[in-house]
Amino acid sequence: MAVQRSATAEPSRHRQGLRRADWLLAGQDLLRAGGVRAVKLSALTRTLGVTTGSFYHHFADMSAYLDALAEHWGETQPAEVLPTISDGPPLARLTALEALHRTNDMEPLDRAMRAWASDDPRAAAAVREADARLLRFLERAFADLGFEREDARARALLMFSAGAANIYAPWRIDGTGRRRMLAVLTAPGR
């Protein structure tokens, strides 16, 4: 759900003034690249070009960091991002959500978070929280399009499921397919 990439894209932040969020975004880049096994202190410091002292300024240890990384993905980022696209016409909101997901390279991060969640309670809680927020966002958009509550929920579940299937399936839903799916889900009387 993130709209920011890591501090690695901002060389001026490498040495001075790293924020807690910079560490978390760098961790997300490591998750994208190699899953939770790739998230190591040495990889983080190498990515950010800093020493471990900066890490310990923000986190007590690696376990606390992983707690924060999961929370950032599951709670903080959705709470920050979804309100930025929650206004305006419902179809525009749905389109904006899809664009955010695509342009921020979210599929590898979603895949890594879900794999991590399969055997880690903190990651599982983060995935459940992010999924619940996303489903509420989708359901509201469909309700705002005029669908009754049950139909809005069904459409939200279908759209969410198609997105999740795209993460794992051997096929990709291209832009034309996504637009057609959205047209079908938003058409009255279906």
C-alpha angles and dihedrals in degrees: 000000000000122000095190128068123213129290087259086086090058109060092182089067095054099093110019135037101012111177126211088252090057089059091048094049090049088052089053090054089052090048090052092051102043114355126247092317088067092057101096130146092241091052091048094050091045091050093049096038095233140112126257091259090078090052093052090048087067105027133038093217143329093283090056089047092053089048089053092044092054093045092048092055096040103038116005100048097044090047090052100039107040095058089056090063099031097095128073132042115341095239090052089052092052091047091048091052092053091047092051091051094048099042094046095054092241100159095078091045093048090048092049093047092050092047090049089047091058091076107013123074095206092053090044090053090049092051091048091050094048092046092050092050092047093049091050089050092050094044091051091051092051091046089051088054086062103262119142115252095261093047092046089052092048091050091047090052092048093049092046091047092050089053092049091047089052089058093056107022124100089237132064126224104226126208093272091050093048092050092048092048090051091048091053093046094048098043113110118243098029 
